Amino acid sequence: MNGDTAVEMIWFAGAFALVLSSLLARRLPMKDWMKMALAWTAIFGLVFLVIRTWQIFA
């Protein structure tokens, strides 16, 4: 694992921890929790795709 990959993994773990802690702090029912978790996953996925596409074409 090179340095860049390690930094990316640490960033991802931190971002995931922030999202997870915000969902847990709200004490929502599991159904709502899952909808929000899927929404966050979609947001991070779209951001990843936009950045990856930009890197490929740049």
PDB file of N, H, CA, C and O in Angstrom:
ATOM      1  N   MET A   1       0.855  -1.175   0.000  1.00  0.00           N
ATOM      2  CA  MET A   1       0.000   0.000   0.000  1.00  0.00           C
ATOM      3  C   MET A   1       0.900   1.237   0.000  1.00  0.00           C
ATOM      4  O   MET A   1       1.706   1.428   0.911  1.00  0.00           O
ATOM      5  N   ASN A   2       0.757   2.056  -1.010  1.00  0.00           N
ATOM      6  H   ASN A   2       0.102   1.901  -1.749  1.00  0.00           H
ATOM      7  CA  ASN A   2       1.588   3.258  -1.052  1.00  0.00           C
ATOM      8  C   ASN A   2       0.970   4.363  -0.191  1.00  0.00           C
ATOM      9  O   ASN A   2      -0.126   4.198   0.344  1.00  0.00           O
ATOM     10  N   GLY A   3       1.670   5.473  -0.063  1.00  0.00           N
ATOM     11  H   GLY A   3       2.560   5.607  -0.498  1.00  0.00           H
ATOM     12  CA  GLY A   3       1.239   6.563   0.812  1.00  0.00           C
ATOM     13  C   GLY A   3      -0.088   7.172   0.419  1.00  0.00           C
ATOM     14  O   GLY A   3      -0.906   7.496   1.279  1.00  0.00           O
ATOM     15  N   ASP A   4      -0.311   7.332  -0.891  1.00  0.00           N
ATOM     16  H   ASP A   4       0.354   7.068  -1.591  1.00  0.00           H
ATOM     17  CA  ASP A   4      -1.566   7.922  -1.355  1.00  0.00           C
ATOM     18  C   ASP A   4      -2.759   7.042  -1.006  1.00  0.00           C
ATOM     19  O   ASP A   4      -3.801   7.542  -0.584  1.00  0.00           O
ATOM     20  N   THR A   5      -2.608   5.753  -1.180  1.00  0.00           N
ATOM     21  H   THR A   5      -1.761   5.347  -1.523  1.00  0.00           H
ATOM     22  CA  THR A   5      -3.698   4.834  -0.883  1.00  0.00           C
ATOM     23  C   THR A   5      -4.019   4.843   0.610  1.00  0.00           C
ATOM     24  O   THR A   5      -5.185   4.789   0.999  1.00  0.00           O
ATOM     25  N   ALA A   6      -2.998   4.912   1.430  1.00  0.00           N
ATOM     26  H   ALA A   6      -2.051   4.956   1.114  1.00  0.00           H
ATOM     27  CA  ALA A   6      -3.210   4.950   2.875  1.00  0.00           C
ATOM     28  C   ALA A   6      -3.973   6.207   3.272  1.00  0.00           C
ATOM     29  O   ALA A   6      -4.887   6.146   4.094  1.00  0.00           O
ATOM     30  N   VAL A   7      -3.606   7.337   2.697  1.00  0.00           N
ATOM     31  H   VAL A   7      -2.863   7.387   2.029  1.00  0.00           H
ATOM     32  CA  VAL A   7      -4.290   8.592   2.997  1.00  0.00           C
ATOM     33  C   VAL A   7      -5.744   8.523   2.529  1.00  0.00           C
ATOM     34  O   VAL A   7      -6.642   8.983   3.234  1.00  0.00           O
ATOM     35  N   GLU A   8      -5.978   7.961   1.363  1.00  0.00           N
ATOM     36  H   GLU A   8      -5.248   7.587   0.791  1.00  0.00           H
ATOM     37  CA  GLU A   8      -7.344   7.826   0.861  1.00  0.00           C
ATOM     38  C   GLU A   8      -8.184   6.940   1.769  1.00  0.00           C
ATOM     39  O   GLU A   8      -9.348   7.243   2.032  1.00  0.00           O
ATOM     40  N   MET A   9      -7.604   5.853   2.245  1.00  0.00           N
ATOM     41  H   MET A   9      -6.659   5.607   2.032  1.00  0.00           H
ATOM     42  CA  MET A   9      -8.337   4.955   3.137  1.00  0.00           C
ATOM     43  C   MET A   9      -8.651   5.640   4.472  1.00  0.00           C
ATOM     44  O   MET A   9      -9.738   5.459   5.021  1.00  0.00           O
ATOM     45  N   ILE A  10      -7.714   6.415   4.986  1.00  0.00           N
ATOM     46  H   ILE A  10      -6.831   6.563   4.539  1.00  0.00           H
ATOM     47  CA  ILE A  10      -7.954   7.151   6.227  1.00  0.00           C
ATOM     48  C   ILE A  10      -9.051   8.186   6.016  1.00  0.00           C
ATOM     49  O   ILE A  10      -9.918   8.349   6.874  1.00  0.00           O
ATOM     50  N   TRP A  11      -9.025   8.885   4.888  1.00  0.00           N
ATOM     51  H   TRP A  11      -8.320   8.753   4.191  1.00  0.00           H
ATOM     52  CA  TRP A  11     -10.058   9.875   4.578  1.00  0.00           C
ATOM     53  C   TRP A  11     -11.418   9.200   4.485  1.00  0.00           C
ATOM     54  O   TRP A  11     -12.397   9.702   5.037  1.00  0.00           O
ATOM     55  N   PHE A  12     -11.488   8.070   3.795  1.00  0.00           N
ATOM     56  H   PHE A  12     -10.692   7.662   3.347  1.00  0.00           H
ATOM     57  CA  PHE A  12     -12.754   7.354   3.649  1.00  0.00           C
ATOM     58  C   PHE A  12     -13.279   6.895   5.004  1.00  0.00           C
ATOM     59  O   PHE A  12     -14.470   7.031   5.285  1.00  0.00           O
ATOM     60  N   ALA A  13     -12.407   6.358   5.837  1.00  0.00           N
ATOM     61  H   ALA A  13     -11.440   6.248   5.609  1.00  0.00           H
ATOM     62  CA  ALA A  13     -12.830   5.899   7.163  1.00  0.00           C
ATOM     63  C   ALA A  13     -13.341   7.073   8.001  1.00  0.00           C
ATOM     64  O   ALA A  13     -14.334   6.936   8.715  1.00  0.00           O
ATOM     65  N   GLY A  14     -12.679   8.208   7.920  1.00  0.00           N
ATOM     66  H   GLY A  14     -11.872   8.319   7.339  1.00  0.00           H
ATOM     67  CA  GLY A  14     -13.129   9.392   8.655  1.00  0.00           C
ATOM     68  C   GLY A  14     -14.470   9.906   8.159  1.00  0.00           C
ATOM     69  O   GLY A  14     -15.342  10.251   8.957  1.00  0.00           O
ATOM     70  N   ALA A  15     -14.636   9.958   6.847  1.00  0.00           N
ATOM     71  H   ALA A  15     -13.928   9.678   6.199  1.00  0.00           H
ATOM     72  CA  ALA A  15     -15.900  10.407   6.280  1.00  0.00           C
ATOM     73  C   ALA A  15     -17.028   9.449   6.659  1.00  0.00           C
ATOM     74  O   ALA A  15     -18.130   9.880   6.998  1.00  0.00           O
ATOM     75  N   PHE A  16     -16.748   8.163   6.600  1.00  0.00           N
ATOM     76  H   PHE A  16     -15.852   7.813   6.325  1.00  0.00           H
ATOM     77  CA  PHE A  16     -17.747   7.160   6.965  1.00  0.00           C
ATOM     78  C   PHE A  16     -18.118   7.282   8.439  1.00  0.00           C
ATOM     79  O   PHE A  16     -19.290   7.167   8.796  1.00  0.00           O
ATOM     80  N   ALA A  17     -17.132   7.510   9.289  1.00  0.00           N
ATOM     81  H   ALA A  17     -16.180   7.603   8.999  1.00  0.00           H
ATOM     82  CA  ALA A  17     -17.393   7.656  10.728  1.00  0.00           C
ATOM     83  C   ALA A  17     -18.252   8.884  11.005  1.00  0.00           C
ATOM     84  O   ALA A  17     -19.136   8.837  11.861  1.00  0.00           O
ATOM     85  N   LEU A  18     -18.005   9.986  10.293  1.00  0.00           N
ATOM     86  H   LEU A  18     -17.288  10.025   9.598  1.00  0.00           H
ATOM     87  CA  LEU A  18     -18.826  11.183  10.471  1.00  0.00           C
ATOM     88  C   LEU A  18     -20.281  10.934  10.075  1.00  0.00           C
ATOM     89  O   LEU A  18     -21.200  11.321  10.797  1.00  0.00           O
ATOM     90  N   VAL A  19     -20.482  10.300   8.947  1.00  0.00           N
ATOM     91  H   VAL A  19     -19.736   9.986   8.361  1.00  0.00           H
ATOM     92  CA  VAL A  19     -21.841  10.009   8.488  1.00  0.00           C
ATOM     93  C   VAL A  19     -22.529   9.048   9.446  1.00  0.00           C
ATOM     94  O   VAL A  19     -23.678   9.269   9.828  1.00  0.00           O
ATOM     95  N   LEU A  20     -21.847   8.001   9.828  1.00  0.00           N
ATOM     96  H   LEU A  20     -20.914   7.821   9.517  1.00  0.00           H
ATOM     97  CA  LEU A  20     -22.434   7.016  10.730  1.00  0.00           C
ATOM     98  C   LEU A  20     -22.780   7.631  12.087  1.00  0.00           C
ATOM     99  O   LEU A  20     -23.846   7.360  12.639  1.00  0.00           O
ATOM    100  N   SER A  21     -21.887   8.453  12.622  1.00  0.00           N
ATOM    101  H   SER A  21     -21.020   8.674  12.174  1.00  0.00           H
ATOM    102  CA  SER A  21     -22.164   9.069  13.928  1.00  0.00           C
ATOM    103  C   SER A  21     -23.336  10.052  13.842  1.00  0.00           C
ATOM    104  O   SER A  21     -24.121  10.162  14.783  1.00  0.00           O
ATOM    105  N   SER A  22     -23.456  10.765  12.719  1.00  0.00           N
ATOM    106  H   SER A  22     -22.818  10.676  11.954  1.00  0.00           H
ATOM    107  CA  SER A  22     -24.591  11.687  12.585  1.00  0.00           C
ATOM    108  C   SER A  22     -25.911  10.929  12.515  1.00  0.00           C
ATOM    109  O   SER A  22     -26.915  11.379  13.066  1.00  0.00           O
ATOM    110  N   LEU A  23     -25.915   9.790  11.846  1.00  0.00           N
ATOM    111  H   LEU A  23     -25.099   9.425  11.398  1.00  0.00           H
ATOM    112  CA  LEU A  23     -27.134   8.989  11.781  1.00  0.00           C
ATOM    113  C   LEU A  23     -27.487   8.389  13.142  1.00  0.00           C
ATOM    114  O   LEU A  23     -28.654   8.377  13.532  1.00  0.00           O
ATOM    115  N   LEU A  24     -26.500   7.902  13.852  1.00  0.00           N
ATOM    116  H   LEU A  24     -25.552   7.912  13.535  1.00  0.00           H
ATOM    117  CA  LEU A  24     -26.750   7.301  15.164  1.00  0.00           C
ATOM    118  C   LEU A  24     -27.185   8.341  16.195  1.00  0.00           C
ATOM    119  O   LEU A  24     -27.988   8.036  17.077  1.00  0.00           O
ATOM    120  N   ALA A  25     -26.661   9.568  16.094  1.00  0.00           N
ATOM    121  H   ALA A  25     -26.009   9.815  15.378  1.00  0.00           H
ATOM    122  CA  ALA A  25     -26.994  10.617  17.055  1.00  0.00           C
ATOM    123  C   ALA A  25     -28.455  11.044  16.948  1.00  0.00           C
ATOM    124  O   ALA A  25     -29.025  11.535  17.923  1.00  0.00           O
ATOM    125  N   ARG A  26     -29.059  10.867  15.798  1.00  0.00           N
ATOM    126  H   ARG A  26     -28.597  10.467  15.006  1.00  0.00           H
ATOM    127  CA  ARG A  26     -30.452  11.293  15.601  1.00  0.00           C
ATOM    128  C   ARG A  26     -31.454  10.304  16.167  1.00  0.00           C
ATOM    129  O   ARG A  26     -32.627  10.646  16.315  1.00  0.00           O
ATOM    130  N   ARG A  27     -31.034   9.095  16.487  1.00  0.00           N
ATOM    131  H   ARG A  27     -30.081   8.816  16.367  1.00  0.00           H
ATOM    132  CA  ARG A  27     -31.879   8.049  17.078  1.00  0.00           C
ATOM    133  C   ARG A  27     -33.169   7.826  16.268  1.00  0.00           C
ATOM    134  O   ARG A  27     -34.276   7.842  16.806  1.00  0.00           O
ATOM    135  N   LEU A  28     -32.988   7.622  14.987  1.00  0.00           N
ATOM    136  H   LEU A  28     -32.088   7.608  14.550  1.00  0.00           H
ATOM    137  CA  LEU A  28     -34.110   7.393  14.083  1.00  0.00           C
ATOM    138  C   LEU A  28     -34.476   5.913  14.042  1.00  0.00           C
ATOM    139  O   LEU A  28     -33.669   5.056  14.400  1.00  0.00           O
ATOM    140  N   PRO A  29     -35.707   5.619  13.600  1.00  0.00           N
ATOM    141  CA  PRO A  29     -36.058   4.212  13.367  1.00  0.00           C
ATOM    142  C   PRO A  29     -35.162   3.624  12.268  1.00  0.00           C
ATOM    143  O   PRO A  29     -34.639   4.351  11.424  1.00  0.00           O
ATOM    144  N   MET A  30     -34.998   2.298  12.296  1.00  0.00           N
ATOM    145  H   MET A  30     -35.424   1.708  12.982  1.00  0.00           H
ATOM    146  CA  MET A  30     -34.090   1.629  11.363  1.00  0.00           C
ATOM    147  C   MET A  30     -34.459   1.897   9.906  1.00  0.00           C
ATOM    148  O   MET A  30     -33.567   2.023   9.067  1.00  0.00           O
ATOM    149  N   LYS A  31     -35.735   1.986   9.585  1.00  0.00           N
ATOM    150  H   LYS A  31     -36.460   1.884  10.267  1.00  0.00           H
ATOM    151  CA  LYS A  31     -36.168   2.242   8.208  1.00  0.00           C
ATOM    152  C   LYS A  31     -35.629   3.590   7.716  1.00  0.00           C
ATOM    153  O   LYS A  31     -35.080   3.678   6.617  1.00  0.00           O
ATOM    154  N   ASP A  32     -35.785   4.626   8.524  1.00  0.00           N
ATOM    155  H   ASP A  32     -36.231   4.554   9.417  1.00  0.00           H
ATOM    156  CA  ASP A  32     -35.286   5.943   8.146  1.00  0.00           C
ATOM    157  C   ASP A  32     -33.759   5.963   8.113  1.00  0.00           C
ATOM    158  O   ASP A  32     -33.158   6.623   7.265  1.00  0.00           O
ATOM    159  N   TRP A  33     -33.142   5.239   9.037  1.00  0.00           N
ATOM    160  H   TRP A  33     -33.631   4.703   9.725  1.00  0.00           H
ATOM    161  CA  TRP A  33     -31.689   5.165   9.104  1.00  0.00           C
ATOM    162  C   TRP A  33     -31.140   4.567   7.820  1.00  0.00           C
ATOM    163  O   TRP A  33     -30.152   5.055   7.272  1.00  0.00           O
ATOM    164  N   MET A  34     -31.785   3.510   7.341  1.00  0.00           N
ATOM    165  H   MET A  34     -32.588   3.113   7.786  1.00  0.00           H
ATOM    166  CA  MET A  34     -31.321   2.848   6.118  1.00  0.00           C
ATOM    167  C   MET A  34     -31.493   3.752   4.901  1.00  0.00           C
ATOM    168  O   MET A  34     -30.629   3.782   4.025  1.00  0.00           O
ATOM    169  N   LYS A  35     -32.605   4.490   4.838  1.00  0.00           N
ATOM    170  H   LYS A  35     -33.307   4.466   5.549  1.00  0.00           H
ATOM    171  CA  LYS A  35     -32.808   5.417   3.718  1.00  0.00           C
ATOM    172  C   LYS A  35     -31.721   6.487   3.698  1.00  0.00           C
ATOM    173  O   LYS A  35     -31.190   6.822   2.639  1.00  0.00           O
ATOM    174  N   MET A  36     -31.395   7.019   4.875  1.00  0.00           N
ATOM    175  H   MET A  36     -31.826   6.746   5.734  1.00  0.00           H
ATOM    176  CA  MET A  36     -30.346   8.041   4.932  1.00  0.00           C
ATOM    177  C   MET A  36     -28.980   7.458   4.595  1.00  0.00           C
ATOM    178  O   MET A  36     -28.180   8.104   3.918  1.00  0.00           O
ATOM    179  N   ALA A  37     -28.711   6.252   5.058  1.00  0.00           N
ATOM    180  H   ALA A  37     -29.362   5.727   5.607  1.00  0.00           H
ATOM    181  CA  ALA A  37     -27.436   5.605   4.753  1.00  0.00           C
ATOM    182  C   ALA A  37     -27.297   5.380   3.249  1.00  0.00           C
ATOM    183  O   ALA A  37     -26.223   5.591   2.685  1.00  0.00           O
ATOM    184  N   LEU A  38     -28.370   4.958   2.606  1.00  0.00           N
ATOM    185  H   LEU A  38     -29.242   4.787   3.065  1.00  0.00           H
ATOM    186  CA  LEU A  38     -28.332   4.766   1.149  1.00  0.00           C
ATOM    187  C   LEU A  38     -28.159   6.096   0.424  1.00  0.00           C
ATOM    188  O   LEU A  38     -27.462   6.166  -0.588  1.00  0.00           O
ATOM    189  N   ALA A  39     -28.783   7.135   0.930  1.00  0.00           N
ATOM    190  H   ALA A  39     -29.349   7.078   1.752  1.00  0.00           H
ATOM    191  CA  ALA A  39     -28.636   8.457   0.320  1.00  0.00           C
ATOM    192  C   ALA A  39     -27.188   8.937   0.423  1.00  0.00           C
ATOM    193  O   ALA A  39     -26.641   9.457  -0.549  1.00  0.00           O
ATOM    194  N   TRP A  40     -26.560   8.765   1.599  1.00  0.00           N
ATOM    195  H   TRP A  40     -27.005   8.343   2.388  1.00  0.00           H
ATOM    196  CA  TRP A  40     -25.156   9.155   1.767  1.00  0.00           C
ATOM    197  C   TRP A  40     -24.253   8.330   0.860  1.00  0.00           C
ATOM    198  O   TRP A  40     -23.301   8.854   0.281  1.00  0.00           O
ATOM    199  N   THR A  41     -24.548   7.052   0.738  1.00  0.00           N
ATOM    200  H   THR A  41     -25.321   6.626   1.208  1.00  0.00           H
ATOM    201  CA  THR A  41     -23.754   6.193  -0.147  1.00  0.00           C
ATOM    202  C   THR A  41     -23.853   6.683  -1.584  1.00  0.00           C
ATOM    203  O   THR A  41     -22.857   6.720  -2.306  1.00  0.00           O
ATOM    204  N   ALA A  42     -25.064   7.061  -1.996  1.00  0.00           N
ATOM    205  H   ALA A  42     -25.874   7.031  -1.409  1.00  0.00           H
ATOM    206  CA  ALA A  42     -25.253   7.581  -3.350  1.00  0.00           C
ATOM    207  C   ALA A  42     -24.494   8.893  -3.546  1.00  0.00           C
ATOM    208  O   ALA A  42     -23.884   9.106  -4.594  1.00  0.00           O
ATOM    209  N   ILE A  43     -24.527   9.765  -2.551  1.00  0.00           N
ATOM    210  H   ILE A  43     -25.022   9.592  -1.699  1.00  0.00           H
ATOM    211  CA  ILE A  43     -23.822  11.045  -2.654  1.00  0.00           C
ATOM    212  C   ILE A  43     -22.318  10.819  -2.797  1.00  0.00           C
ATOM    213  O   ILE A  43     -21.687  11.386  -3.688  1.00  0.00           O
ATOM    214  N   PHE A  44     -21.744   9.992  -1.920  1.00  0.00           N
ATOM    215  H   PHE A  44     -22.257   9.531  -1.195  1.00  0.00           H
ATOM    216  CA  PHE A  44     -20.307   9.726  -2.012  1.00  0.00           C
ATOM    217  C   PHE A  44     -19.966   9.015  -3.323  1.00  0.00           C
ATOM    218  O   PHE A  44     -18.917   9.278  -3.913  1.00  0.00           O
ATOM    219  N   GLY A  45     -20.835   8.126  -3.780  1.00  0.00           N
ATOM    220  H   GLY A  45     -21.687   7.913  -3.301  1.00  0.00           H
ATOM    221  CA  GLY A  45     -20.607   7.442  -5.046  1.00  0.00           C
ATOM    222  C   GLY A  45     -20.593   8.400  -6.223  1.00  0.00           C
ATOM    223  O   GLY A  45     -19.734   8.304  -7.099  1.00  0.00           O
ATOM    224  N   LEU A  46     -21.548   9.327  -6.243  1.00  0.00           N
ATOM    225  H   LEU A  46     -22.246   9.404  -5.531  1.00  0.00           H
ATOM    226  CA  LEU A  46     -21.601  10.313  -7.329  1.00  0.00           C
ATOM    227  C   LEU A  46     -20.386  11.234  -7.306  1.00  0.00           C
ATOM    228  O   LEU A  46     -19.820  11.541  -8.355  1.00  0.00           O
ATOM    229  N   VAL A  47     -19.987  11.672  -6.127  1.00  0.00           N
ATOM    230  H   VAL A  47     -20.446  11.423  -5.274  1.00  0.00           H
ATOM    231  CA  VAL A  47     -18.797  12.522  -6.024  1.00  0.00           C
ATOM    232  C   VAL A  47     -17.574  11.755  -6.511  1.00  0.00           C
ATOM    233  O   VAL A  47     -16.742  12.301  -7.235  1.00  0.00           O
ATOM    234  N   PHE A  48     -17.466  10.493  -6.115  1.00  0.00           N
ATOM    235  H   PHE A  48     -18.142  10.049  -5.527  1.00  0.00           H
ATOM    236  CA  PHE A  48     -16.342   9.672  -6.566  1.00  0.00           C
ATOM    237  C   PHE A  48     -16.333   9.559  -8.090  1.00  0.00           C
ATOM    238  O   PHE A  48     -15.285   9.715  -8.718  1.00  0.00           O
ATOM    239  N   LEU A  49     -17.500   9.288  -8.688  1.00  0.00           N
ATOM    240  H   LEU A  49     -18.350   9.162  -8.178  1.00  0.00           H
ATOM    241  CA  LEU A  49     -17.567   9.155 -10.145  1.00  0.00           C
ATOM    242  C   LEU A  49     -17.219  10.457 -10.861  1.00  0.00           C
ATOM    243  O   LEU A  49     -16.538  10.434 -11.886  1.00  0.00           O
ATOM    244  N   VAL A  50     -17.672  11.576 -10.339  1.00  0.00           N
ATOM    245  H   VAL A  50     -18.226  11.594  -9.507  1.00  0.00           H
ATOM    246  CA  VAL A  50     -17.358  12.867 -10.959  1.00  0.00           C
ATOM    247  C   VAL A  50     -15.852  13.124 -10.896  1.00  0.00           C
ATOM    248  O   VAL A  50     -15.246  13.526 -11.889  1.00  0.00           O
ATOM    249  N   ILE A  51     -15.255  12.892  -9.735  1.00  0.00           N
ATOM    250  H   ILE A  51     -15.748  12.566  -8.928  1.00  0.00           H
ATOM    251  CA  ILE A  51     -13.816  13.128  -9.594  1.00  0.00           C
ATOM    252  C   ILE A  51     -13.028  12.162 -10.461  1.00  0.00           C
ATOM    253  O   ILE A  51     -12.057  12.557 -11.107  1.00  0.00           O
ATOM    254  N   ARG A  52     -13.437  10.902 -10.480  1.00  0.00           N
ATOM    255  H   ARG A  52     -14.226  10.582  -9.956  1.00  0.00           H
ATOM    256  CA  ARG A  52     -12.723   9.892 -11.287  1.00  0.00           C
ATOM    257  C   ARG A  52     -12.831  10.215 -12.778  1.00  0.00           C
ATOM    258  O   ARG A  52     -11.849  10.092 -13.510  1.00  0.00           O
ATOM    259  N   THR A  53     -14.008  10.624 -13.225  1.00  0.00           N
ATOM    260  H   THR A  53     -14.805  10.724 -12.630  1.00  0.00           H
ATOM    261  CA  THR A  53     -14.197  10.985 -14.633  1.00  0.00           C
ATOM    262  C   THR A  53     -13.348  12.200 -14.985  1.00  0.00           C
ATOM    263  O   THR A  53     -12.739  12.252 -16.053  1.00  0.00           O
ATOM    264  N   TRP A  54     -13.313  13.166 -14.092  1.00  0.00           N
ATOM    265  H   TRP A  54     -13.808  13.124 -13.224  1.00  0.00           H
ATOM    266  CA  TRP A  54     -12.504  14.359 -14.328  1.00  0.00           C
ATOM    267  C   TRP A  54     -11.027  13.995 -14.431  1.00  0.00           C
ATOM    268  O   TRP A  54     -10.314  14.541 -15.272  1.00  0.00           O
ATOM    269  N   GLN A  55     -10.565  13.083 -13.588  1.00  0.00           N
ATOM    270  H   GLN A  55     -11.145  12.639 -12.905  1.00  0.00           H
ATOM    271  CA  GLN A  55      -9.161  12.658 -13.627  1.00  0.00           C
ATOM    272  C   GLN A  55      -8.829  11.938 -14.930  1.00  0.00           C
ATOM    273  O   GLN A  55      -7.742  12.113 -15.479  1.00  0.00           O
ATOM    274  N   ILE A  56      -9.758  11.135 -15.420  1.00  0.00           N
ATOM    275  H   ILE A  56     -10.642  10.993 -14.973  1.00  0.00           H
ATOM    276  CA  ILE A  56      -9.515  10.386 -16.652  1.00  0.00           C
ATOM    277  C   ILE A  56      -9.400  11.333 -17.846  1.00  0.00           C
ATOM    278  O   ILE A  56      -8.522  11.165 -18.693  1.00  0.00           O
ATOM    279  N   PHE A  57     -10.290  12.332 -17.913  1.00  0.00           N
ATOM    280  H   PHE A  57     -11.003  12.468 -17.226  1.00  0.00           H
ATOM    281  CA  PHE A  57     -10.314  13.216 -19.058  1.00  0.00           C
ATOM    282  C   PHE A  57      -9.357  14.402 -18.947  1.00  0.00           C
ATOM    283  O   PHE A  57      -9.153  15.121 -19.924  1.00  0.00           O
ATOM    284  N   ALA A  58      -8.775  14.612 -17.781  1.00  0.00           N
ATOM    285  H   ALA A  58      -8.941  14.027 -16.986  1.00  0.00           H
ATOM    286  CA  ALA A  58      -7.840  15.746 -17.612  1.00  0.00           C
ATOM    287  C   ALA A  58      -6.455  15.401 -18.125  1.00  0.00           C
ATOM    288  O   ALA A  58      -5.549  16.232 -18.063  1.00  0.00           O
TER     289      ALA A  58
END
